[in-house]
Amino acid sequence: MLLQRNAPERKGLRRTAGHQLHEALVTPVALELNEGEAWSAEAPRHGLVVRCERGSVWLTVEGDGQDHILVAGETFASSTRGRVAVMALSAATVAATAAADLPH
């Protein structure tokens, strides 16, 4: 599994209390992730927007050959469907919402 290969060696991929490791994103979510914890969701039709509010995270999108690092204040937007996976590189707060839910 990709996340396990890239997770810190001293910590494995762990489920975070309060939400599932893998879920379909239906409504906006706010996540508190400890270092090494991960979350993923299937992006809706119009894509997914992930904002790192605190800490730093590694983010990858199914079908995208490039990984992304977000630090506090940075945002990533995927424009298509596909699984988006996020792993905390340090304790982090992350917000995720469907791109279609954002004001235009």
VEXTIGU-283418 format. One record per atom (N, C-alpha, C, CB): y, z, x; atom name; residue number from 1. Coordinates in steps of 0.05 Angstrom, whole numbers, plus 5000, padded with zeros to 4 digits. Atoms other than C-alpha are relative to their C-alpha. Glycine has a CB too. Example, Ala and Ser with C-alpha at 12.3 -4.5 7.8 and 13.67 -1.06 7.14 Angstrom:
<sites>
site py: 4976; pz: 5000; px: 5018; atom: N; n: 1
site py: 4910; pz: 5156; px: 5246; atom: CA; n: 1
site py: 5024; pz: 5000; px: 5018; atom: C; n: 1
site py: 5001; pz: 5025; px: 4980; atom: CB; n: 1
site py: 4976; pz: 4999; px: 4984; atom: N; n: 2
site py: 4979; pz: 5143; px: 5273; atom: CA; n: 2
site py: 5022; pz: 5014; px: 4985; atom: C; n: 2
site py: 5009; pz: 4971; px: 5009; atom: CB; n: 2
</sites>
This chain:
<sites>
site py: 4977; pz: 5000; px: 5017; atom: N; n: 1
site py: 5000; pz: 5000; px: 5000; atom: CA; n: 1
site py: 5025; pz: 5000; px: 5018; atom: C; n: 1
site py: 5000; pz: 5024; px: 4981; atom: CB; n: 1
site py: 4977; pz: 5003; px: 4983; atom: N; n: 2
site py: 5067; pz: 4980; px: 5029; atom: CA; n: 2
site py: 5016; pz: 5025; px: 5004; atom: C; n: 2
site py: 5019; pz: 4979; px: 4987; atom: CB; n: 2
site py: 4985; pz: 4975; px: 4997; atom: N; n: 3
site py: 5102; pz: 5046; px: 5016; atom: CA; n: 3
site py: 4987; pz: 5020; px: 5018; atom: C; n: 3
site py: 5005; pz: 5013; px: 4973; atom: CB; n: 3
site py: 5014; pz: 4981; px: 4983; atom: N; n: 4
site py: 5048; pz: 5086; px: 5050; atom: CA; n: 4
site py: 5003; pz: 4991; px: 5029; atom: C; n: 4
site py: 4971; pz: 5002; px: 4992; atom: CB; n: 4
site py: 4998; pz: 5010; px: 4973; atom: N; n: 5
site py: 5052; pz: 5041; px: 5112; atom: CA; n: 5
site py: 5027; pz: 5007; px: 5011; atom: C; n: 5
site py: 4995; pz: 4970; px: 5001; atom: CB; n: 5
site py: 4973; pz: 4995; px: 4990; atom: N; n: 6
site py: 5127; pz: 5052; px: 5117; atom: CA; n: 6
site py: 5010; pz: 5029; px: 4996; atom: C; n: 6
site py: 5019; pz: 4982; px: 4986; atom: CB; n: 6
site py: 4992; pz: 4972; px: 5005; atom: N; n: 7
site py: 5128; pz: 5125; px: 5096; atom: CA; n: 7
site py: 4999; pz: 5015; px: 5027; atom: C; n: 7
site py: 4982; pz: 5014; px: 4980; atom: CB; n: 7
site py: 5002; pz: 4984; px: 4975; atom: N; n: 8
site py: 5142; pz: 5177; px: 5151; atom: CA; n: 8
site py: 4972; pz: 5010; px: 5004; atom: C; n: 8
site py: 5020; pz: 5024; px: 4999; atom: CB; n: 8
site py: 5027; pz: 4992; px: 4994; atom: N; n: 9
site py: 5077; pz: 5194; px: 5186; atom: CA; n: 9
site py: 4993; pz: 5028; px: 4992; atom: C; n: 9
site py: 4994; pz: 4996; px: 5029; atom: CB; n: 9
site py: 5006; pz: 4972; px: 5006; atom: N; n: 10
site py: 5083; pz: 5268; px: 5175; atom: CA; n: 10
site py: 4999; pz: 5006; px: 4971; atom: C; n: 10
site py: 5020; pz: 5018; px: 5014; atom: CB; n: 10
site py: 5000; pz: 4997; px: 5029; atom: N; n: 11
site py: 5091; pz: 5258; px: 5101; atom: CA; n: 11
site py: 4987; pz: 4976; px: 4987; atom: C; n: 11
site py: 5029; pz: 5005; px: 4989; atom: CB; n: 11
site py: 5012; pz: 5023; px: 5014; atom: N; n: 12
site py: 5052; pz: 5214; px: 5053; atom: CA; n: 12
site py: 5018; pz: 4992; px: 4977; atom: C; n: 12
site py: 4972; pz: 5006; px: 4991; atom: CB; n: 12
site py: 4987; pz: 5007; px: 5025; atom: N; n: 13
site py: 5075; pz: 5179; px: 4991; atom: CA; n: 13
site py: 4994; pz: 5021; px: 4980; atom: C; n: 13
site py: 4991; pz: 4971; px: 4991; atom: CB; n: 13
site py: 5004; pz: 4978; px: 5020; atom: N; n: 14
site py: 5085; pz: 5233; px: 4939; atom: CA; n: 14
site py: 5014; pz: 4993; px: 4974; atom: C; n: 14
site py: 5010; pz: 5026; px: 5011; atom: CB; n: 14
site py: 4987; pz: 5002; px: 5026; atom: N; n: 15
site py: 5100; pz: 5233; px: 4866; atom: CA; n: 15
site py: 5021; pz: 5022; px: 4998; atom: C; n: 15
site py: 4979; pz: 5003; px: 4976; atom: CB; n: 15
site py: 4978; pz: 4981; px: 5003; atom: N; n: 16
site py: 5166; pz: 5267; px: 4850; atom: CA; n: 16
site py: 4998; pz: 5013; px: 4973; atom: C; n: 16
site py: 5027; pz: 4986; px: 5003; atom: CB; n: 16
site py: 5001; pz: 4985; px: 5025; atom: N; n: 17
site py: 5166; pz: 5321; px: 4797; atom: CA; n: 17
site py: 5021; pz: 4989; px: 4981; atom: C; n: 17
site py: 5005; pz: 5030; px: 5005; atom: CB; n: 17
site py: 4981; pz: 5008; px: 5020; atom: N; n: 18
site py: 5198; pz: 5300; px: 4733; atom: CA; n: 18
site py: 5000; pz: 4970; px: 4993; atom: C; n: 18
site py: 5028; pz: 5008; px: 5008; atom: CB; n: 18
site py: 5002; pz: 5028; px: 5007; atom: N; n: 19
site py: 5183; pz: 5226; px: 4735; atom: CA; n: 19
site py: 4975; pz: 4989; px: 5014; atom: C; n: 19
site py: 5025; pz: 4984; px: 5008; atom: CB; n: 19
site py: 5024; pz: 5012; px: 4989; atom: N; n: 20
site py: 5125; pz: 5180; px: 4750; atom: CA; n: 20
site py: 5007; pz: 4984; px: 5025; atom: C; n: 20
site py: 4987; pz: 4982; px: 4979; atom: CB; n: 20
site py: 4996; pz: 5016; px: 4976; atom: N; n: 21
site py: 5117; pz: 5145; px: 4816; atom: CA; n: 21
site py: 5006; pz: 4971; px: 4992; atom: C; n: 21
site py: 4975; pz: 5001; px: 5018; atom: CB; n: 21
site py: 4996; pz: 5027; px: 5009; atom: N; n: 22
site py: 5112; pz: 5078; px: 4780; atom: CA; n: 22
site py: 5006; pz: 5001; px: 4970; atom: C; n: 22
site py: 4975; pz: 4982; px: 5005; atom: CB; n: 22
site py: 4994; pz: 5000; px: 5029; atom: N; n: 23
site py: 5145; pz: 5065; px: 4713; atom: CA; n: 23
site py: 5015; pz: 4974; px: 4994; atom: C; n: 23
site py: 5017; pz: 5024; px: 4993; atom: CB; n: 23
site py: 4984; pz: 5022; px: 5008; atom: N; n: 24
site py: 5177; pz: 5010; px: 4673; atom: CA; n: 24
site py: 5028; pz: 5011; px: 4993; atom: C; n: 24
site py: 4987; pz: 4985; px: 4975; atom: CB; n: 24
site py: 4973; pz: 4990; px: 5005; atom: N; n: 25
site py: 5253; pz: 5018; px: 4671; atom: CA; n: 25
site py: 5009; pz: 4991; px: 4972; atom: C; n: 25
site py: 5019; pz: 4991; px: 5022; atom: CB; n: 25
site py: 4991; pz: 5007; px: 5027; atom: N; n: 26
site py: 5274; pz: 5021; px: 4598; atom: CA; n: 26
site py: 5029; pz: 5010; px: 4997; atom: C; n: 26
site py: 4982; pz: 5013; px: 4979; atom: CB; n: 26
site py: 4974; pz: 4989; px: 5002; atom: N; n: 27
site py: 5335; pz: 5066; px: 4603; atom: CA; n: 27
site py: 5010; pz: 5008; px: 5028; atom: C; n: 27
site py: 5001; pz: 5025; px: 4981; atom: CB; n: 27
site py: 4991; pz: 4992; px: 4974; atom: N; n: 28
site py: 5380; pz: 5086; px: 4661; atom: CA; n: 28
site py: 4987; pz: 5026; px: 5009; atom: C; n: 28
site py: 5031; pz: 5003; px: 5000; atom: CB; n: 28
site py: 5011; pz: 4975; px: 4990; atom: N; n: 29
site py: 5351; pz: 5140; px: 4706; atom: CA; n: 29
site py: 5016; pz: 5010; px: 5023; atom: C; n: 29
site py: 4971; pz: 4995; px: 5009; atom: CB; n: 29
site py: 4988; pz: 4986; px: 4977; atom: N; n: 30
site py: 5379; pz: 5190; px: 4756; atom: CA; n: 30
site py: 4977; pz: 5015; px: 5013; atom: C; n: 30
site py: 5024; pz: 5019; px: 4992; atom: CB; n: 30
site py: 5023; pz: 4989; px: 4985; atom: N; n: 31
site py: 5330; pz: 5212; px: 4810; atom: CA; n: 31
site py: 5010; pz: 5018; px: 5022; atom: C; n: 31
site py: 4982; pz: 4978; px: 5010; atom: CB; n: 31
site py: 4996; pz: 4983; px: 4977; atom: N; n: 32
site py: 5330; pz: 5269; px: 4859; atom: CA; n: 32
site py: 4974; pz: 4997; px: 5016; atom: C; n: 32
site py: 5005; pz: 5031; px: 4992; atom: CB; n: 32
site py: 5023; pz: 5005; px: 4983; atom: N; n: 33
site py: 5283; pz: 5250; px: 4916; atom: CA; n: 33
site py: 5003; pz: 5016; px: 5026; atom: C; n: 33
site py: 4997; pz: 4970; px: 5006; atom: CB; n: 33
site py: 5001; pz: 4987; px: 4974; atom: N; n: 34
site py: 5263; pz: 5293; px: 4975; atom: CA; n: 34
site py: 4992; pz: 4980; px: 5021; atom: C; n: 34
site py: 4980; pz: 5025; px: 4999; atom: CB; n: 34
site py: 5008; pz: 5018; px: 4979; atom: N; n: 35
site py: 5252; pz: 5261; px: 5042; atom: CA; n: 35
site py: 4971; pz: 4992; px: 4998; atom: C; n: 35
site py: 5006; pz: 5013; px: 5028; atom: CB; n: 35
site py: 5027; pz: 5010; px: 5002; atom: N; n: 36
site py: 5190; pz: 5217; px: 5039; atom: CA; n: 36
site py: 4990; pz: 4995; px: 4972; atom: C; n: 36
site py: 4982; pz: 5020; px: 5013; atom: CB; n: 36
site py: 5008; pz: 5005; px: 5028; atom: N; n: 37
site py: 5186; pz: 5216; px: 4963; atom: CA; n: 37
site py: 5008; pz: 4972; px: 4992; atom: C; n: 37
site py: 5012; pz: 5021; px: 4981; atom: CB; n: 37
site py: 4996; pz: 5028; px: 5008; atom: N; n: 38
site py: 5183; pz: 5149; px: 4928; atom: CA; n: 38
site py: 5000; pz: 4997; px: 4970; atom: C; n: 38
site py: 4979; pz: 4982; px: 5012; atom: CB; n: 38
site py: 4999; pz: 5008; px: 5029; atom: N; n: 39
site py: 5196; pz: 5117; px: 4860; atom: CA; n: 39
site py: 5001; pz: 4970; px: 4999; atom: C; n: 39
site py: 5025; pz: 5013; px: 4986; atom: CB; n: 39
site py: 4998; pz: 5029; px: 5004; atom: N; n: 40
site py: 5186; pz: 5047; px: 4835; atom: CA; n: 40
site py: 5001; pz: 4994; px: 4970; atom: C; n: 40
site py: 4977; pz: 4985; px: 5013; atom: CB; n: 40
site py: 4999; pz: 5009; px: 5028; atom: N; n: 41
site py: 5199; pz: 5009; px: 4770; atom: CA; n: 41
site py: 4999; pz: 4970; px: 5000; atom: C; n: 41
site py: 5025; pz: 5011; px: 4986; atom: CB; n: 41
site py: 4999; pz: 5029; px: 5005; atom: N; n: 42
site py: 5189; pz: 4940; px: 4743; atom: CA; n: 42
site py: 5028; pz: 4994; px: 4990; atom: C; n: 42
site py: 4978; pz: 4991; px: 4979; atom: CB; n: 42
site py: 4973; pz: 5007; px: 5008; atom: N; n: 43
site py: 5258; pz: 4909; px: 4739; atom: CA; n: 43
site py: 4999; pz: 4984; px: 4974; atom: C; n: 43
site py: 5014; pz: 4983; px: 5022; atom: CB; n: 43
site py: 4999; pz: 5016; px: 5025; atom: N; n: 44
site py: 5276; pz: 4882; px: 4670; atom: CA; n: 44
site py: 5009; pz: 4971; px: 5006; atom: C; n: 44
site py: 5020; pz: 5013; px: 4980; atom: CB; n: 44
site py: 4995; pz: 5029; px: 4998; atom: N; n: 45
site py: 5290; pz: 4808; px: 4658; atom: CA; n: 45
site py: 5025; pz: 4993; px: 5016; atom: C; n: 45
site py: 5002; pz: 4988; px: 4973; atom: CB; n: 45
site py: 4975; pz: 5007; px: 4986; atom: N; n: 46
site py: 5362; pz: 4809; px: 4684; atom: CA; n: 46
site py: 5004; pz: 5015; px: 5026; atom: C; n: 46
site py: 5023; pz: 5006; px: 4981; atom: CB; n: 46
site py: 4998; pz: 4986; px: 4974; atom: N; n: 47
site py: 5348; pz: 4852; px: 4745; atom: CA; n: 47
site py: 5006; pz: 5029; px: 4997; atom: C; n: 47
site py: 5021; pz: 4987; px: 5016; atom: CB; n: 47
site py: 4997; pz: 4971; px: 4998; atom: N; n: 48
site py: 5360; pz: 4923; px: 4767; atom: CA; n: 48
site py: 5022; pz: 5006; px: 5020; atom: C; n: 48
site py: 4973; pz: 5013; px: 5008; atom: CB; n: 48
site py: 4979; pz: 4990; px: 4981; atom: N; n: 49
site py: 5418; pz: 4959; px: 4799; atom: CA; n: 49
site py: 4993; pz: 5028; px: 5008; atom: C; n: 49
site py: 5029; pz: 4999; px: 4986; atom: CB; n: 49
site py: 5007; pz: 4974; px: 4989; atom: N; n: 50
site py: 5403; pz: 5018; px: 4845; atom: CA; n: 50
site py: 5024; pz: 5009; px: 5017; atom: C; n: 50
site py: 4974; pz: 4998; px: 5017; atom: CB; n: 50
site py: 4978; pz: 4989; px: 4985; atom: N; n: 51
site py: 5459; pz: 5062; px: 4871; atom: CA; n: 51
site py: 4991; pz: 5026; px: 5014; atom: C; n: 51
site py: 5025; pz: 5006; px: 4981; atom: CB; n: 51
site py: 5006; pz: 4976; px: 4985; atom: N; n: 52
site py: 5449; pz: 5114; px: 4925; atom: CA; n: 52
site py: 5025; pz: 5018; px: 4999; atom: C; n: 52
site py: 4992; pz: 4994; px: 5030; atom: CB; n: 52
site py: 4977; pz: 4981; px: 5003; atom: N; n: 53
site py: 5494; pz: 5173; px: 4907; atom: CA; n: 53
site py: 5002; pz: 5020; px: 5023; atom: C; n: 53
site py: 4997; pz: 5015; px: 4973; atom: CB; n: 53
site py: 5001; pz: 4980; px: 4978; atom: N; n: 54
site py: 5472; pz: 5220; px: 4963; atom: CA; n: 54
site py: 4976; pz: 4994; px: 5018; atom: C; n: 54
site py: 4998; pz: 5029; px: 4988; atom: CB; n: 54
site py: 5022; pz: 5004; px: 4982; atom: N; n: 55
site py: 5429; pz: 5214; px: 5025; atom: CA; n: 55
site py: 4997; pz: 4971; px: 5008; atom: C; n: 55
site py: 4974; pz: 5010; px: 4988; atom: CB; n: 55
site py: 5006; pz: 5027; px: 4993; atom: N; n: 56
site py: 5395; pz: 5150; px: 5046; atom: CA; n: 56
site py: 4972; pz: 4992; px: 4990; atom: C; n: 56
site py: 5002; pz: 4995; px: 5031; atom: CB; n: 56
site py: 5025; pz: 5010; px: 5010; atom: N; n: 57
site py: 5338; pz: 5107; px: 5018; atom: CA; n: 57
site py: 4993; pz: 4973; px: 5012; atom: C; n: 57
site py: 5001; pz: 4999; px: 4969; atom: CB; n: 57
site py: 5010; pz: 5027; px: 4993; atom: N; n: 58
site py: 5295; pz: 5048; px: 5037; atom: CA; n: 58
site py: 4992; pz: 4988; px: 4974; atom: C; n: 58
site py: 4975; pz: 5002; px: 5020; atom: CB; n: 58
site py: 5005; pz: 5014; px: 5025; atom: N; n: 59
site py: 5289; pz: 4996; px: 4982; atom: CA; n: 59
site py: 4987; pz: 4973; px: 5006; atom: C; n: 59
site py: 5026; pz: 4997; px: 4984; atom: CB; n: 59
site py: 5012; pz: 5026; px: 4997; atom: N; n: 60
site py: 5244; pz: 4936; px: 4975; atom: CA; n: 60
site py: 4995; pz: 4989; px: 4972; atom: C; n: 60
site py: 4973; pz: 5001; px: 5016; atom: CB; n: 60
site py: 5004; pz: 5013; px: 5026; atom: N; n: 61
site py: 5236; pz: 4885; px: 4919; atom: CA; n: 61
site py: 4977; pz: 4980; px: 5003; atom: C; n: 61
site py: 5026; pz: 4985; px: 4991; atom: CB; n: 61
site py: 5023; pz: 5019; px: 5001; atom: N; n: 62
site py: 5172; pz: 4847; px: 4902; atom: CA; n: 62
site py: 5011; pz: 4972; px: 5002; atom: C; n: 62
site py: 4984; pz: 5004; px: 4974; atom: CB; n: 62
site py: 4993; pz: 5027; px: 4997; atom: N; n: 63
site py: 5179; pz: 4776; px: 4926; atom: CA; n: 63
site py: 5024; pz: 4995; px: 5019; atom: C; n: 63
site py: 5006; pz: 4988; px: 4974; atom: CB; n: 63
site py: 4977; pz: 5002; px: 4981; atom: N; n: 64
site py: 5239; pz: 4790; px: 4972; atom: CA; n: 64
site py: 4990; pz: 5008; px: 5027; atom: C; n: 64
site py: 5024; pz: 5019; px: 4991; atom: CB; n: 64
site py: 5011; pz: 4995; px: 4973; atom: N; n: 65
site py: 5221; pz: 4785; px: 5045; atom: CA; n: 65
site py: 5017; pz: 5020; px: 5016; atom: C; n: 65
site py: 4998; pz: 4975; px: 5015; atom: CB; n: 65
site py: 4982; pz: 4982; px: 4985; atom: N; n: 66
site py: 5278; pz: 4831; px: 5066; atom: CA; n: 66
site py: 5001; pz: 5028; px: 4987; atom: C; n: 66
site py: 5029; pz: 4988; px: 5001; atom: CB; n: 66
site py: 4996; pz: 4973; px: 5010; atom: N; n: 67
site py: 5280; pz: 4907; px: 5059; atom: CA; n: 67
site py: 5029; pz: 5008; px: 5003; atom: C; n: 67
site py: 4981; pz: 5020; px: 5016; atom: CB; n: 67
site py: 4972; pz: 4992; px: 5000; atom: N; n: 68
site py: 5345; pz: 4944; px: 5048; atom: CA; n: 68
site py: 5001; pz: 5030; px: 5004; atom: C; n: 68
site py: 5013; pz: 4992; px: 4973; atom: CB; n: 68
site py: 4993; pz: 4972; px: 4996; atom: N; n: 69
site py: 5373; pz: 5011; px: 5070; atom: CA; n: 69
site py: 5026; pz: 5006; px: 4986; atom: C; n: 69
site py: 5001; pz: 5008; px: 5031; atom: CB; n: 69
site py: 4976; pz: 4992; px: 5014; atom: N; n: 70
site py: 5423; pz: 5045; px: 5024; atom: CA; n: 70
site py: 5008; pz: 5028; px: 5009; atom: C; n: 70
site py: 4997; pz: 4998; px: 4970; atom: CB; n: 70
site py: 4990; pz: 4973; px: 4994; atom: N; n: 71
site py: 5466; pz: 5104; px: 5044; atom: CA; n: 71
site py: 5019; pz: 5008; px: 4977; atom: C; n: 71
site py: 5015; pz: 5002; px: 5028; atom: CB; n: 71
site py: 4983; pz: 4990; px: 5022; atom: N; n: 72
site py: 5510; pz: 5147; px: 4998; atom: CA; n: 72
site py: 5024; pz: 4981; px: 4995; atom: C; n: 72
site py: 5010; pz: 5028; px: 5007; atom: CB; n: 72
site py: 4978; pz: 5018; px: 5008; atom: N; n: 73
site py: 5559; pz: 5103; px: 4960; atom: CA; n: 73
site py: 4993; pz: 4971; px: 4999; atom: C; n: 73
site py: 5023; pz: 5004; px: 5019; atom: CB; n: 73
site py: 5008; pz: 5028; px: 5000; atom: N; n: 74
site py: 5521; pz: 5038; px: 4969; atom: CA; n: 74
site py: 4983; pz: 4993; px: 4975; atom: C; n: 74
site py: 4986; pz: 4992; px: 5025; atom: CB; n: 74
site py: 5014; pz: 5009; px: 5024; atom: N; n: 75
site py: 5492; pz: 4996; px: 4912; atom: CA; n: 75
site py: 4985; pz: 4974; px: 5008; atom: C; n: 75
site py: 5020; pz: 4994; px: 4977; atom: CB; n: 75
site py: 5016; pz: 5024; px: 4997; atom: N; n: 76
site py: 5437; pz: 4943; px: 4911; atom: CA; n: 76
site py: 4995; pz: 4990; px: 4972; atom: C; n: 76
site py: 4973; pz: 5006; px: 5015; atom: CB; n: 76
site py: 5006; pz: 5012; px: 5025; atom: N; n: 77
site py: 5428; pz: 4894; px: 4854; atom: CA; n: 77
site py: 4980; pz: 4977; px: 5004; atom: C; n: 77
site py: 5026; pz: 4988; px: 4987; atom: CB; n: 77
site py: 5019; pz: 5022; px: 5000; atom: N; n: 78
site py: 5366; pz: 4851; px: 4843; atom: CA; n: 78
site py: 5007; pz: 4983; px: 4975; atom: C; n: 78
site py: 4970; pz: 5011; px: 4999; atom: CB; n: 78
site py: 4992; pz: 5018; px: 5022; atom: N; n: 79
site py: 5378; pz: 4791; px: 4799; atom: CA; n: 79
site py: 4977; pz: 4989; px: 4984; atom: C; n: 79
site py: 5016; pz: 4977; px: 5011; atom: CB; n: 79
site py: 5024; pz: 5010; px: 5014; atom: N; n: 80
site py: 5307; pz: 4778; px: 4776; atom: CA; n: 80
site py: 4980; pz: 5022; px: 4995; atom: C; n: 80
site py: 4987; pz: 4977; px: 5015; atom: CB; n: 80
site py: 5022; pz: 4981; px: 5005; atom: N; n: 81
site py: 5245; pz: 4812; px: 4751; atom: CA; n: 81
site py: 4984; pz: 5004; px: 5026; atom: C; n: 81
site py: 4981; pz: 4989; px: 4978; atom: CB; n: 81
site py: 5017; pz: 4994; px: 4977; atom: N; n: 82
site py: 5198; pz: 4844; px: 4800; atom: CA; n: 82
site py: 5001; pz: 5030; px: 5005; atom: C; n: 82
site py: 5009; pz: 4984; px: 5026; atom: CB; n: 82
site py: 5001; pz: 4972; px: 4995; atom: N; n: 83
site py: 5178; pz: 4913; px: 4822; atom: CA; n: 83
site py: 5020; pz: 5007; px: 5022; atom: C; n: 83
site py: 4971; pz: 5009; px: 5008; atom: CB; n: 83
site py: 4982; pz: 4989; px: 4980; atom: N; n: 84
site py: 5232; pz: 4952; px: 4859; atom: CA; n: 84
site py: 4990; pz: 5027; px: 5008; atom: C; n: 84
site py: 5030; pz: 5002; px: 4988; atom: CB; n: 84
site py: 5010; pz: 4974; px: 4989; atom: N; n: 85
site py: 5209; pz: 5009; px: 4904; atom: CA; n: 85
site py: 5021; pz: 5012; px: 5017; atom: C; n: 85
site py: 4973; pz: 4996; px: 5016; atom: CB; n: 85
site py: 4980; pz: 4985; px: 4985; atom: N; n: 86
site py: 5253; pz: 5063; px: 4933; atom: CA; n: 86
site py: 4986; pz: 5024; px: 5013; atom: C; n: 86
site py: 5024; pz: 5010; px: 4981; atom: CB; n: 86
site py: 5011; pz: 4977; px: 4987; atom: N; n: 87
site py: 5234; pz: 5115; px: 4985; atom: CA; n: 87
site py: 5023; pz: 5014; px: 5014; atom: C; n: 87
site py: 4978; pz: 4993; px: 5020; atom: CB; n: 87
site py: 4979; pz: 4985; px: 4988; atom: N; n: 88
site py: 5280; pz: 5171; px: 5008; atom: CA; n: 88
site py: 4995; pz: 5004; px: 5030; atom: C; n: 88
site py: 5003; pz: 5028; px: 4987; atom: CB; n: 88
site py: 5001; pz: 4996; px: 4971; atom: N; n: 89
site py: 5294; pz: 5171; px: 5083; atom: CA; n: 89
site py: 5011; pz: 5028; px: 5007; atom: C; n: 89
site py: 5016; pz: 4978; px: 5015; atom: CB; n: 89
site py: 4991; pz: 4972; px: 4999; atom: N; n: 90
site py: 5330; pz: 5237; px: 5072; atom: CA; n: 90
site py: 5003; pz: 5009; px: 4971; atom: C; n: 90
site py: 5028; pz: 5003; px: 5016; atom: CB; n: 90
site py: 4997; pz: 4991; px: 5027; atom: N; n: 91
site py: 5341; pz: 5280; px: 5011; atom: CA; n: 91
site py: 5021; pz: 4982; px: 4987; atom: C; n: 91
site py: 5008; pz: 5030; px: 4998; atom: CB; n: 91
site py: 4982; pz: 5020; px: 5012; atom: N; n: 92
site py: 5374; pz: 5231; px: 4962; atom: CA; n: 92
site py: 5002; pz: 5003; px: 4970; atom: C; n: 92
site py: 4990; pz: 4972; px: 5007; atom: CB; n: 92
site py: 4996; pz: 5003; px: 5029; atom: N; n: 93
site py: 5403; pz: 5222; px: 4893; atom: CA; n: 93
site py: 5004; pz: 4971; px: 4995; atom: C; n: 93
site py: 5024; pz: 5018; px: 4989; atom: CB; n: 93
site py: 5000; pz: 5029; px: 5005; atom: N; n: 94
site py: 5392; pz: 5153; px: 4864; atom: CA; n: 94
site py: 5003; pz: 4996; px: 4970; atom: C; n: 94
site py: 4975; pz: 4986; px: 5011; atom: CB; n: 94
site py: 4997; pz: 5008; px: 5028; atom: N; n: 95
site py: 5415; pz: 5121; px: 4799; atom: CA; n: 95
site py: 4990; pz: 4971; px: 4997; atom: C; n: 95
site py: 5029; pz: 5003; px: 4990; atom: CB; n: 95
site py: 5010; pz: 5027; px: 5005; atom: N; n: 96
site py: 5379; pz: 5060; px: 4771; atom: CA; n: 96
site py: 5005; pz: 4992; px: 4971; atom: C; n: 96
site py: 4970; pz: 4998; px: 5007; atom: CB; n: 96
site py: 4996; pz: 5010; px: 5027; atom: N; n: 97
site py: 5397; pz: 5018; px: 4711; atom: CA; n: 97
site py: 4995; pz: 4970; px: 4999; atom: C; n: 97
site py: 5029; pz: 5006; px: 4991; atom: CB; n: 97
site py: 5004; pz: 5029; px: 5004; atom: N; n: 98
site py: 5381; pz: 4950; px: 4682; atom: CA; n: 98
site py: 5027; pz: 4986; px: 5004; atom: C; n: 98
site py: 4988; pz: 4994; px: 4973; atom: CB; n: 98
site py: 4975; pz: 5014; px: 4996; atom: N; n: 99
site py: 5433; pz: 4899; px: 4704; atom: CA; n: 99
site py: 5014; pz: 4993; px: 4974; atom: C; n: 99
site py: 4995; pz: 4974; px: 5016; atom: CB; n: 99
site py: 4989; pz: 5007; px: 5026; atom: N; n: 100
site py: 5443; pz: 4879; px: 4631; atom: CA; n: 100
site py: 5015; pz: 5024; px: 4987; atom: C; n: 100
site py: 4978; pz: 4990; px: 4982; atom: CB; n: 100
site py: 4987; pz: 4977; px: 5012; atom: N; n: 101
site py: 5464; pz: 4951; px: 4615; atom: CA; n: 101
site py: 5028; pz: 5006; px: 5011; atom: C; n: 101
site py: 4982; pz: 5024; px: 5004; atom: CB; n: 101
site py: 4974; pz: 4995; px: 4987; atom: N; n: 102
site py: 5525; pz: 4948; px: 4661; atom: CA; n: 102
site py: 5022; pz: 4986; px: 4984; atom: C; n: 102
site py: 5000; pz: 4991; px: 5029; atom: CB; n: 102
site py: 4977; pz: 5013; px: 5013; atom: N; n: 103
site py: 5594; pz: 4933; px: 4631; atom: CA; n: 103
site py: 5008; pz: 4975; px: 5016; atom: C; n: 103
site py: 5024; pz: 5020; px: 4997; atom: CB; n: 103
site py: 4992; pz: 5025; px: 4987; atom: N; n: 104
site py: 5618; pz: 4863; px: 4646; atom: CA; n: 104
site py: 5030; pz: 4998; px: 5002; atom: C; n: 104
site py: 4989; pz: 4975; px: 4986; atom: CB; n: 104
</sites>
